[in-house]
Amino acid sequence: MKGAQAVKEISAGGVVYRHQDGQLQIQLIQDRYGKITLAKGKMEPGETIEETALREIVEETGIQGKIIESIEMIAYQYTHPQYGFIDKEVHYYLVEALGGDLQAQIEEIRGVEWLDPDIAWRKQLESGYDNNNSVLSKALHKLGYEVQK
């Protein structure tokens, strides 16, 4: 029997932002477990990582955006009941909202909202996933906003 080979899974998403009435706003979603997170999802055959990020943002939140720059890639392993070890890569981008109507994809997430950067950061620290702290912090920094850690 050969050694177990981990399956690779790539996901992509982003920190979506907009300026509303001169104020910076950050989009956060609440997932089906009630945790605060960022729009993201699995890459489909034939897609680039950037296309995956933009498609997932539209599907989960109804917002169309454009990629400004890469933020970071998070890598981790988890065990899938059927496939065993999965090597997961999640690529995050800074995405400017261009249009669309904010609409949560109810099959996947509980809610989506635009928040002031301070509130977004506080919500992330209180009820977000730890590995998203650096993603959101770096995104806010790129937008000229420093968070209090």
Chimera marker file (.cmm) of the C-alpha trace (Angstrom):
<marker_set name="trace">
<marker id="1" x="0.000" y="0.000" z="0.000" r="1" g="1" b="0" radius="0.5"/>
<marker id="2" x="1.380" y="3.398" z="-0.960" r="1" g="1" b="0" radius="0.5"/>
<marker id="3" x="1.680" y="6.309" z="1.449" r="1" g="1" b="0" radius="0.5"/>
<marker id="4" x="-1.416" y="8.470" z="1.575" r="1" g="1" b="0" radius="0.5"/>
<marker id="5" x="-1.206" y="11.369" z="-0.867" r="1" g="1" b="0" radius="0.5"/>
<marker id="6" x="-3.027" y="14.478" z="0.272" r="1" g="1" b="0" radius="0.5"/>
<marker id="7" x="-5.582" y="15.871" z="-2.153" r="1" g="1" b="0" radius="0.5"/>
<marker id="8" x="-5.081" y="19.544" z="-3.009" r="1" g="1" b="0" radius="0.5"/>
<marker id="9" x="-8.032" y="21.896" z="-2.813" r="1" g="1" b="0" radius="0.5"/>
<marker id="10" x="-7.865" y="25.540" z="-3.866" r="1" g="1" b="0" radius="0.5"/>
<marker id="11" x="-10.320" y="28.192" z="-2.770" r="1" g="1" b="0" radius="0.5"/>
<marker id="12" x="-10.352" y="31.917" z="-3.337" r="1" g="1" b="0" radius="0.5"/>
<marker id="13" x="-12.200" y="34.923" z="-2.048" r="1" g="1" b="0" radius="0.5"/>
<marker id="14" x="-11.707" y="38.426" z="-0.896" r="1" g="1" b="0" radius="0.5"/>
<marker id="15" x="-12.088" y="41.352" z="1.397" r="1" g="1" b="0" radius="0.5"/>
<marker id="16" x="-14.675" y="43.451" z="-0.426" r="1" g="1" b="0" radius="0.5"/>
<marker id="17" x="-14.790" y="47.178" z="0.248" r="1" g="1" b="0" radius="0.5"/>
<marker id="18" x="-16.558" y="50.274" z="-0.994" r="1" g="1" b="0" radius="0.5"/>
<marker id="19" x="-16.722" y="53.973" z="-0.242" r="1" g="1" b="0" radius="0.5"/>
<marker id="20" x="-20.232" y="55.085" z="0.692" r="1" g="1" b="0" radius="0.5"/>
<marker id="21" x="-20.807" y="58.806" z="1.324" r="1" g="1" b="0" radius="0.5"/>
<marker id="22" x="-17.049" y="59.231" z="1.678" r="1" g="1" b="0" radius="0.5"/>
<marker id="23" x="-16.778" y="56.479" z="4.291" r="1" g="1" b="0" radius="0.5"/>
<marker id="24" x="-14.871" y="53.230" z="3.864" r="1" g="1" b="0" radius="0.5"/>
<marker id="25" x="-17.044" y="50.150" z="4.382" r="1" g="1" b="0" radius="0.5"/>
<marker id="26" x="-15.982" y="46.510" z="4.602" r="1" g="1" b="0" radius="0.5"/>
<marker id="27" x="-18.167" y="43.558" z="3.675" r="1" g="1" b="0" radius="0.5"/>
<marker id="28" x="-18.399" y="40.676" z="6.137" r="1" g="1" b="0" radius="0.5"/>
<marker id="29" x="-20.557" y="37.600" z="5.976" r="1" g="1" b="0" radius="0.5"/>
<marker id="30" x="-21.965" y="35.356" z="8.664" r="1" g="1" b="0" radius="0.5"/>
<marker id="31" x="-21.606" y="31.710" z="7.718" r="1" g="1" b="0" radius="0.5"/>
<marker id="32" x="-24.062" y="28.911" z="8.433" r="1" g="1" b="0" radius="0.5"/>
<marker id="33" x="-22.261" y="28.237" z="11.749" r="1" g="1" b="0" radius="0.5"/>
<marker id="34" x="-22.828" y="31.838" z="12.886" r="1" g="1" b="0" radius="0.5"/>
<marker id="35" x="-19.160" y="32.809" z="12.481" r="1" g="1" b="0" radius="0.5"/>
<marker id="36" x="-17.991" y="36.037" z="10.850" r="1" g="1" b="0" radius="0.5"/>
<marker id="37" x="-16.009" y="35.382" z="7.684" r="1" g="1" b="0" radius="0.5"/>
<marker id="38" x="-15.118" y="36.521" z="4.179" r="1" g="1" b="0" radius="0.5"/>
<marker id="39" x="-16.720" y="35.447" z="0.906" r="1" g="1" b="0" radius="0.5"/>
<marker id="40" x="-14.783" y="32.541" z="-0.588" r="1" g="1" b="0" radius="0.5"/>
<marker id="41" x="-15.241" y="29.204" z="-2.276" r="1" g="1" b="0" radius="0.5"/>
<marker id="42" x="-13.716" y="26.348" z="-4.238" r="1" g="1" b="0" radius="0.5"/>
<marker id="43" x="-12.093" y="26.741" z="-7.613" r="1" g="1" b="0" radius="0.5"/>
<marker id="44" x="-13.955" y="25.131" z="-10.511" r="1" g="1" b="0" radius="0.5"/>
<marker id="45" x="-12.286" y="23.441" z="-13.514" r="1" g="1" b="0" radius="0.5"/>
<marker id="46" x="-11.053" y="25.938" z="-16.101" r="1" g="1" b="0" radius="0.5"/>
<marker id="47" x="-11.119" y="28.921" z="-13.747" r="1" g="1" b="0" radius="0.5"/>
<marker id="48" x="-8.210" y="31.066" z="-12.689" r="1" g="1" b="0" radius="0.5"/>
<marker id="49" x="-7.849" y="31.749" z="-8.970" r="1" g="1" b="0" radius="0.5"/>
<marker id="50" x="-8.907" y="35.378" z="-9.575" r="1" g="1" b="0" radius="0.5"/>
<marker id="51" x="-12.041" y="34.276" z="-11.471" r="1" g="1" b="0" radius="0.5"/>
<marker id="52" x="-12.913" y="31.951" z="-8.583" r="1" g="1" b="0" radius="0.5"/>
<marker id="53" x="-12.648" y="34.803" z="-6.071" r="1" g="1" b="0" radius="0.5"/>
<marker id="54" x="-14.902" y="37.134" z="-8.076" r="1" g="1" b="0" radius="0.5"/>
<marker id="55" x="-17.465" y="34.402" z="-8.874" r="1" g="1" b="0" radius="0.5"/>
<marker id="56" x="-17.724" y="33.327" z="-5.239" r="1" g="1" b="0" radius="0.5"/>
<marker id="57" x="-18.185" y="36.927" z="-4.069" r="1" g="1" b="0" radius="0.5"/>
<marker id="58" x="-21.057" y="37.407" z="-6.557" r="1" g="1" b="0" radius="0.5"/>
<marker id="59" x="-22.638" y="34.046" z="-5.651" r="1" g="1" b="0" radius="0.5"/>
<marker id="60" x="-22.425" y="34.537" z="-1.891" r="1" g="1" b="0" radius="0.5"/>
<marker id="61" x="-23.144" y="38.268" z="-1.615" r="1" g="1" b="0" radius="0.5"/>
<marker id="62" x="-24.628" y="39.546" z="-4.898" r="1" g="1" b="0" radius="0.5"/>
<marker id="63" x="-21.814" y="42.085" z="-5.255" r="1" g="1" b="0" radius="0.5"/>
<marker id="64" x="-19.691" y="42.399" z="-8.394" r="1" g="1" b="0" radius="0.5"/>
<marker id="65" x="-16.172" y="43.555" z="-7.842" r="1" g="1" b="0" radius="0.5"/>
<marker id="66" x="-12.743" y="43.953" z="-9.311" r="1" g="1" b="0" radius="0.5"/>
<marker id="67" x="-9.502" y="42.667" z="-7.864" r="1" g="1" b="0" radius="0.5"/>
<marker id="68" x="-7.164" y="45.433" z="-6.719" r="1" g="1" b="0" radius="0.5"/>
<marker id="69" x="-4.329" y="43.259" z="-5.426" r="1" g="1" b="0" radius="0.5"/>
<marker id="70" x="-3.504" y="40.010" z="-3.668" r="1" g="1" b="0" radius="0.5"/>
<marker id="71" x="-3.635" y="40.048" z="0.145" r="1" g="1" b="0" radius="0.5"/>
<marker id="72" x="-2.313" y="36.632" z="1.116" r="1" g="1" b="0" radius="0.5"/>
<marker id="73" x="-2.643" y="32.885" z="0.752" r="1" g="1" b="0" radius="0.5"/>
<marker id="74" x="-3.480" y="30.737" z="3.772" r="1" g="1" b="0" radius="0.5"/>
<marker id="75" x="-2.550" y="27.044" z="3.683" r="1" g="1" b="0" radius="0.5"/>
<marker id="76" x="-3.696" y="24.336" z="6.058" r="1" g="1" b="0" radius="0.5"/>
<marker id="77" x="-4.600" y="20.645" z="6.164" r="1" g="1" b="0" radius="0.5"/>
<marker id="78" x="-7.817" y="19.030" z="7.214" r="1" g="1" b="0" radius="0.5"/>
<marker id="79" x="-9.236" y="15.513" z="7.103" r="1" g="1" b="0" radius="0.5"/>
<marker id="80" x="-12.204" y="14.852" z="4.847" r="1" g="1" b="0" radius="0.5"/>
<marker id="81" x="-14.319" y="11.811" z="5.859" r="1" g="1" b="0" radius="0.5"/>
<marker id="82" x="-14.278" y="10.475" z="2.285" r="1" g="1" b="0" radius="0.5"/>
<marker id="83" x="-10.999" y="11.691" z="0.780" r="1" g="1" b="0" radius="0.5"/>
<marker id="84" x="-8.656" y="11.730" z="3.785" r="1" g="1" b="0" radius="0.5"/>
<marker id="85" x="-6.011" y="14.441" z="4.089" r="1" g="1" b="0" radius="0.5"/>
<marker id="86" x="-6.741" y="17.618" z="2.142" r="1" g="1" b="0" radius="0.5"/>
<marker id="87" x="-4.076" y="20.247" z="1.490" r="1" g="1" b="0" radius="0.5"/>
<marker id="88" x="-6.114" y="23.427" z="1.374" r="1" g="1" b="0" radius="0.5"/>
<marker id="89" x="-5.000" y="26.738" z="-0.097" r="1" g="1" b="0" radius="0.5"/>
<marker id="90" x="-7.159" y="29.825" z="0.225" r="1" g="1" b="0" radius="0.5"/>
<marker id="91" x="-6.164" y="32.869" z="-1.830" r="1" g="1" b="0" radius="0.5"/>
<marker id="92" x="-7.523" y="36.214" z="-0.652" r="1" g="1" b="0" radius="0.5"/>
<marker id="93" x="-7.704" y="39.410" z="-2.691" r="1" g="1" b="0" radius="0.5"/>
<marker id="94" x="-8.573" y="43.002" z="-1.982" r="1" g="1" b="0" radius="0.5"/>
<marker id="95" x="-11.725" y="43.554" z="-4.045" r="1" g="1" b="0" radius="0.5"/>
<marker id="96" x="-13.409" y="46.855" z="-4.789" r="1" g="1" b="0" radius="0.5"/>
<marker id="97" x="-17.202" y="46.611" z="-5.053" r="1" g="1" b="0" radius="0.5"/>
<marker id="98" x="-18.437" y="47.841" z="-8.438" r="1" g="1" b="0" radius="0.5"/>
<marker id="99" x="-22.137" y="47.141" z="-8.195" r="1" g="1" b="0" radius="0.5"/>
<marker id="100" x="-24.865" y="44.592" z="-7.619" r="1" g="1" b="0" radius="0.5"/>
<marker id="101" x="-27.376" y="44.234" z="-4.825" r="1" g="1" b="0" radius="0.5"/>
<marker id="102" x="-26.297" y="42.941" z="-1.434" r="1" g="1" b="0" radius="0.5"/>
<marker id="103" x="-28.016" y="39.572" z="-1.195" r="1" g="1" b="0" radius="0.5"/>
<marker id="104" x="-26.942" y="36.681" z="1.022" r="1" g="1" b="0" radius="0.5"/>
<marker id="105" x="-26.837" y="33.270" z="-0.647" r="1" g="1" b="0" radius="0.5"/>
<marker id="106" x="-29.127" y="31.592" z="1.872" r="1" g="1" b="0" radius="0.5"/>
<marker id="107" x="-27.999" y="28.052" z="1.035" r="1" g="1" b="0" radius="0.5"/>
<marker id="108" x="-24.450" y="28.902" z="2.121" r="1" g="1" b="0" radius="0.5"/>
<marker id="109" x="-24.520" y="31.830" z="4.526" r="1" g="1" b="0" radius="0.5"/>
<marker id="110" x="-26.797" y="33.481" z="7.067" r="1" g="1" b="0" radius="0.5"/>
<marker id="111" x="-26.144" y="37.105" z="6.278" r="1" g="1" b="0" radius="0.5"/>
<marker id="112" x="-23.955" y="39.728" z="4.668" r="1" g="1" b="0" radius="0.5"/>
<marker id="113" x="-23.463" y="43.371" z="5.593" r="1" g="1" b="0" radius="0.5"/>
<marker id="114" x="-21.373" y="46.494" z="5.020" r="1" g="1" b="0" radius="0.5"/>
<marker id="115" x="-19.584" y="47.697" z="8.129" r="1" g="1" b="0" radius="0.5"/>
<marker id="116" x="-17.415" y="50.567" z="9.296" r="1" g="1" b="0" radius="0.5"/>
<marker id="117" x="-13.775" y="49.290" z="9.463" r="1" g="1" b="0" radius="0.5"/>
<marker id="118" x="-13.677" y="49.558" z="13.294" r="1" g="1" b="0" radius="0.5"/>
<marker id="119" x="-16.844" y="47.504" z="13.665" r="1" g="1" b="0" radius="0.5"/>
<marker id="120" x="-15.719" y="44.996" z="11.025" r="1" g="1" b="0" radius="0.5"/>
<marker id="121" x="-12.414" y="44.480" z="12.849" r="1" g="1" b="0" radius="0.5"/>
<marker id="122" x="-14.133" y="44.124" z="16.246" r="1" g="1" b="0" radius="0.5"/>
<marker id="123" x="-16.607" y="41.584" z="14.846" r="1" g="1" b="0" radius="0.5"/>
<marker id="124" x="-13.748" y="39.631" z="13.268" r="1" g="1" b="0" radius="0.5"/>
<marker id="125" x="-11.890" y="39.458" z="16.599" r="1" g="1" b="0" radius="0.5"/>
<marker id="126" x="-15.033" y="38.535" z="18.544" r="1" g="1" b="0" radius="0.5"/>
<marker id="127" x="-16.589" y="35.960" z="16.249" r="1" g="1" b="0" radius="0.5"/>
<marker id="128" x="-14.394" y="35.397" z="13.209" r="1" g="1" b="0" radius="0.5"/>
<marker id="129" x="-11.997" y="32.596" z="12.333" r="1" g="1" b="0" radius="0.5"/>
<marker id="130" x="-8.493" y="33.242" z="13.715" r="1" g="1" b="0" radius="0.5"/>
<marker id="131" x="-6.788" y="32.644" z="10.362" r="1" g="1" b="0" radius="0.5"/>
<marker id="132" x="-8.788" y="35.564" z="8.897" r="1" g="1" b="0" radius="0.5"/>
<marker id="133" x="-7.303" y="38.065" z="11.391" r="1" g="1" b="0" radius="0.5"/>
<marker id="134" x="-4.184" y="38.629" z="9.302" r="1" g="1" b="0" radius="0.5"/>
<marker id="135" x="-6.197" y="38.748" z="6.049" r="1" g="1" b="0" radius="0.5"/>
<marker id="136" x="-8.529" y="41.474" z="7.317" r="1" g="1" b="0" radius="0.5"/>
<marker id="137" x="-5.726" y="43.346" z="9.074" r="1" g="1" b="0" radius="0.5"/>
<marker id="138" x="-3.599" y="43.394" z="5.875" r="1" g="1" b="0" radius="0.5"/>
<marker id="139" x="-6.602" y="44.442" z="3.766" r="1" g="1" b="0" radius="0.5"/>
<marker id="140" x="-7.394" y="47.340" z="6.088" r="1" g="1" b="0" radius="0.5"/>
<marker id="141" x="-3.728" y="48.369" z="6.067" r="1" g="1" b="0" radius="0.5"/>
<marker id="142" x="-3.748" y="48.398" z="2.251" r="1" g="1" b="0" radius="0.5"/>
<marker id="143" x="-6.794" y="50.668" z="2.437" r="1" g="1" b="0" radius="0.5"/>
<marker id="144" x="-4.885" y="53.073" z="4.712" r="1" g="1" b="0" radius="0.5"/>
<marker id="145" x="-6.609" y="51.942" z="7.895" r="1" g="1" b="0" radius="0.5"/>
<marker id="146" x="-4.656" y="50.681" z="10.921" r="1" g="1" b="0" radius="0.5"/>
<marker id="147" x="-6.376" y="48.306" z="13.327" r="1" g="1" b="0" radius="0.5"/>
<marker id="148" x="-5.898" y="48.123" z="17.081" r="1" g="1" b="0" radius="0.5"/>
<marker id="149" x="-4.789" y="44.576" z="17.885" r="1" g="1" b="0" radius="0.5"/>
<link id1="1" id2="2" r="1" g="1" b="0" radius="0.2"/>
<link id1="2" id2="3" r="1" g="1" b="0" radius="0.2"/>
<link id1="3" id2="4" r="1" g="1" b="0" radius="0.2"/>
<link id1="4" id2="5" r="1" g="1" b="0" radius="0.2"/>
<link id1="5" id2="6" r="1" g="1" b="0" radius="0.2"/>
<link id1="6" id2="7" r="1" g="1" b="0" radius="0.2"/>
<link id1="7" id2="8" r="1" g="1" b="0" radius="0.2"/>
<link id1="8" id2="9" r="1" g="1" b="0" radius="0.2"/>
<link id1="9" id2="10" r="1" g="1" b="0" radius="0.2"/>
<link id1="10" id2="11" r="1" g="1" b="0" radius="0.2"/>
<link id1="11" id2="12" r="1" g="1" b="0" radius="0.2"/>
<link id1="12" id2="13" r="1" g="1" b="0" radius="0.2"/>
<link id1="13" id2="14" r="1" g="1" b="0" radius="0.2"/>
<link id1="14" id2="15" r="1" g="1" b="0" radius="0.2"/>
<link id1="15" id2="16" r="1" g="1" b="0" radius="0.2"/>
<link id1="16" id2="17" r="1" g="1" b="0" radius="0.2"/>
<link id1="17" id2="18" r="1" g="1" b="0" radius="0.2"/>
<link id1="18" id2="19" r="1" g="1" b="0" radius="0.2"/>
<link id1="19" id2="20" r="1" g="1" b="0" radius="0.2"/>
<link id1="20" id2="21" r="1" g="1" b="0" radius="0.2"/>
<link id1="21" id2="22" r="1" g="1" b="0" radius="0.2"/>
<link id1="22" id2="23" r="1" g="1" b="0" radius="0.2"/>
<link id1="23" id2="24" r="1" g="1" b="0" radius="0.2"/>
<link id1="24" id2="25" r="1" g="1" b="0" radius="0.2"/>
<link id1="25" id2="26" r="1" g="1" b="0" radius="0.2"/>
<link id1="26" id2="27" r="1" g="1" b="0" radius="0.2"/>
<link id1="27" id2="28" r="1" g="1" b="0" radius="0.2"/>
<link id1="28" id2="29" r="1" g="1" b="0" radius="0.2"/>
<link id1="29" id2="30" r="1" g="1" b="0" radius="0.2"/>
<link id1="30" id2="31" r="1" g="1" b="0" radius="0.2"/>
<link id1="31" id2="32" r="1" g="1" b="0" radius="0.2"/>
<link id1="32" id2="33" r="1" g="1" b="0" radius="0.2"/>
<link id1="33" id2="34" r="1" g="1" b="0" radius="0.2"/>
<link id1="34" id2="35" r="1" g="1" b="0" radius="0.2"/>
<link id1="35" id2="36" r="1" g="1" b="0" radius="0.2"/>
<link id1="36" id2="37" r="1" g="1" b="0" radius="0.2"/>
<link id1="37" id2="38" r="1" g="1" b="0" radius="0.2"/>
<link id1="38" id2="39" r="1" g="1" b="0" radius="0.2"/>
<link id1="39" id2="40" r="1" g="1" b="0" radius="0.2"/>
<link id1="40" id2="41" r="1" g="1" b="0" radius="0.2"/>
<link id1="41" id2="42" r="1" g="1" b="0" radius="0.2"/>
<link id1="42" id2="43" r="1" g="1" b="0" radius="0.2"/>
<link id1="43" id2="44" r="1" g="1" b="0" radius="0.2"/>
<link id1="44" id2="45" r="1" g="1" b="0" radius="0.2"/>
<link id1="45" id2="46" r="1" g="1" b="0" radius="0.2"/>
<link id1="46" id2="47" r="1" g="1" b="0" radius="0.2"/>
<link id1="47" id2="48" r="1" g="1" b="0" radius="0.2"/>
<link id1="48" id2="49" r="1" g="1" b="0" radius="0.2"/>
<link id1="49" id2="50" r="1" g="1" b="0" radius="0.2"/>
<link id1="50" id2="51" r="1" g="1" b="0" radius="0.2"/>
<link id1="51" id2="52" r="1" g="1" b="0" radius="0.2"/>
<link id1="52" id2="53" r="1" g="1" b="0" radius="0.2"/>
<link id1="53" id2="54" r="1" g="1" b="0" radius="0.2"/>
<link id1="54" id2="55" r="1" g="1" b="0" radius="0.2"/>
<link id1="55" id2="56" r="1" g="1" b="0" radius="0.2"/>
<link id1="56" id2="57" r="1" g="1" b="0" radius="0.2"/>
<link id1="57" id2="58" r="1" g="1" b="0" radius="0.2"/>
<link id1="58" id2="59" r="1" g="1" b="0" radius="0.2"/>
<link id1="59" id2="60" r="1" g="1" b="0" radius="0.2"/>
<link id1="60" id2="61" r="1" g="1" b="0" radius="0.2"/>
<link id1="61" id2="62" r="1" g="1" b="0" radius="0.2"/>
<link id1="62" id2="63" r="1" g="1" b="0" radius="0.2"/>
<link id1="63" id2="64" r="1" g="1" b="0" radius="0.2"/>
<link id1="64" id2="65" r="1" g="1" b="0" radius="0.2"/>
<link id1="65" id2="66" r="1" g="1" b="0" radius="0.2"/>
<link id1="66" id2="67" r="1" g="1" b="0" radius="0.2"/>
<link id1="67" id2="68" r="1" g="1" b="0" radius="0.2"/>
<link id1="68" id2="69" r="1" g="1" b="0" radius="0.2"/>
<link id1="69" id2="70" r="1" g="1" b="0" radius="0.2"/>
<link id1="70" id2="71" r="1" g="1" b="0" radius="0.2"/>
<link id1="71" id2="72" r="1" g="1" b="0" radius="0.2"/>
<link id1="72" id2="73" r="1" g="1" b="0" radius="0.2"/>
<link id1="73" id2="74" r="1" g="1" b="0" radius="0.2"/>
<link id1="74" id2="75" r="1" g="1" b="0" radius="0.2"/>
<link id1="75" id2="76" r="1" g="1" b="0" radius="0.2"/>
<link id1="76" id2="77" r="1" g="1" b="0" radius="0.2"/>
<link id1="77" id2="78" r="1" g="1" b="0" radius="0.2"/>
<link id1="78" id2="79" r="1" g="1" b="0" radius="0.2"/>
<link id1="79" id2="80" r="1" g="1" b="0" radius="0.2"/>
<link id1="80" id2="81" r="1" g="1" b="0" radius="0.2"/>
<link id1="81" id2="82" r="1" g="1" b="0" radius="0.2"/>
<link id1="82" id2="83" r="1" g="1" b="0" radius="0.2"/>
<link id1="83" id2="84" r="1" g="1" b="0" radius="0.2"/>
<link id1="84" id2="85" r="1" g="1" b="0" radius="0.2"/>
<link id1="85" id2="86" r="1" g="1" b="0" radius="0.2"/>
<link id1="86" id2="87" r="1" g="1" b="0" radius="0.2"/>
<link id1="87" id2="88" r="1" g="1" b="0" radius="0.2"/>
<link id1="88" id2="89" r="1" g="1" b="0" radius="0.2"/>
<link id1="89" id2="90" r="1" g="1" b="0" radius="0.2"/>
<link id1="90" id2="91" r="1" g="1" b="0" radius="0.2"/>
<link id1="91" id2="92" r="1" g="1" b="0" radius="0.2"/>
<link id1="92" id2="93" r="1" g="1" b="0" radius="0.2"/>
<link id1="93" id2="94" r="1" g="1" b="0" radius="0.2"/>
<link id1="94" id2="95" r="1" g="1" b="0" radius="0.2"/>
<link id1="95" id2="96" r="1" g="1" b="0" radius="0.2"/>
<link id1="96" id2="97" r="1" g="1" b="0" radius="0.2"/>
<link id1="97" id2="98" r="1" g="1" b="0" radius="0.2"/>
<link id1="98" id2="99" r="1" g="1" b="0" radius="0.2"/>
<link id1="99" id2="100" r="1" g="1" b="0" radius="0.2"/>
<link id1="100" id2="101" r="1" g="1" b="0" radius="0.2"/>
<link id1="101" id2="102" r="1" g="1" b="0" radius="0.2"/>
<link id1="102" id2="103" r="1" g="1" b="0" radius="0.2"/>
<link id1="103" id2="104" r="1" g="1" b="0" radius="0.2"/>
<link id1="104" id2="105" r="1" g="1" b="0" radius="0.2"/>
<link id1="105" id2="106" r="1" g="1" b="0" radius="0.2"/>
<link id1="106" id2="107" r="1" g="1" b="0" radius="0.2"/>
<link id1="107" id2="108" r="1" g="1" b="0" radius="0.2"/>
<link id1="108" id2="109" r="1" g="1" b="0" radius="0.2"/>
<link id1="109" id2="110" r="1" g="1" b="0" radius="0.2"/>
<link id1="110" id2="111" r="1" g="1" b="0" radius="0.2"/>
<link id1="111" id2="112" r="1" g="1" b="0" radius="0.2"/>
<link id1="112" id2="113" r="1" g="1" b="0" radius="0.2"/>
<link id1="113" id2="114" r="1" g="1" b="0" radius="0.2"/>
<link id1="114" id2="115" r="1" g="1" b="0" radius="0.2"/>
<link id1="115" id2="116" r="1" g="1" b="0" radius="0.2"/>
<link id1="116" id2="117" r="1" g="1" b="0" radius="0.2"/>
<link id1="117" id2="118" r="1" g="1" b="0" radius="0.2"/>
<link id1="118" id2="119" r="1" g="1" b="0" radius="0.2"/>
<link id1="119" id2="120" r="1" g="1" b="0" radius="0.2"/>
<link id1="120" id2="121" r="1" g="1" b="0" radius="0.2"/>
<link id1="121" id2="122" r="1" g="1" b="0" radius="0.2"/>
<link id1="122" id2="123" r="1" g="1" b="0" radius="0.2"/>
<link id1="123" id2="124" r="1" g="1" b="0" radius="0.2"/>
<link id1="124" id2="125" r="1" g="1" b="0" radius="0.2"/>
<link id1="125" id2="126" r="1" g="1" b="0" radius="0.2"/>
<link id1="126" id2="127" r="1" g="1" b="0" radius="0.2"/>
<link id1="127" id2="128" r="1" g="1" b="0" radius="0.2"/>
<link id1="128" id2="129" r="1" g="1" b="0" radius="0.2"/>
<link id1="129" id2="130" r="1" g="1" b="0" radius="0.2"/>
<link id1="130" id2="131" r="1" g="1" b="0" radius="0.2"/>
<link id1="131" id2="132" r="1" g="1" b="0" radius="0.2"/>
<link id1="132" id2="133" r="1" g="1" b="0" radius="0.2"/>
<link id1="133" id2="134" r="1" g="1" b="0" radius="0.2"/>
<link id1="134" id2="135" r="1" g="1" b="0" radius="0.2"/>
<link id1="135" id2="136" r="1" g="1" b="0" radius="0.2"/>
<link id1="136" id2="137" r="1" g="1" b="0" radius="0.2"/>
<link id1="137" id2="138" r="1" g="1" b="0" radius="0.2"/>
<link id1="138" id2="139" r="1" g="1" b="0" radius="0.2"/>
<link id1="139" id2="140" r="1" g="1" b="0" radius="0.2"/>
<link id1="140" id2="141" r="1" g="1" b="0" radius="0.2"/>
<link id1="141" id2="142" r="1" g="1" b="0" radius="0.2"/>
<link id1="142" id2="143" r="1" g="1" b="0" radius="0.2"/>
<link id1="143" id2="144" r="1" g="1" b="0" radius="0.2"/>
<link id1="144" id2="145" r="1" g="1" b="0" radius="0.2"/>
<link id1="145" id2="146" r="1" g="1" b="0" radius="0.2"/>
<link id1="146" id2="147" r="1" g="1" b="0" radius="0.2"/>
<link id1="147" id2="148" r="1" g="1" b="0" radius="0.2"/>
<link id1="148" id2="149" r="1" g="1" b="0" radius="0.2"/>
</marker_set>
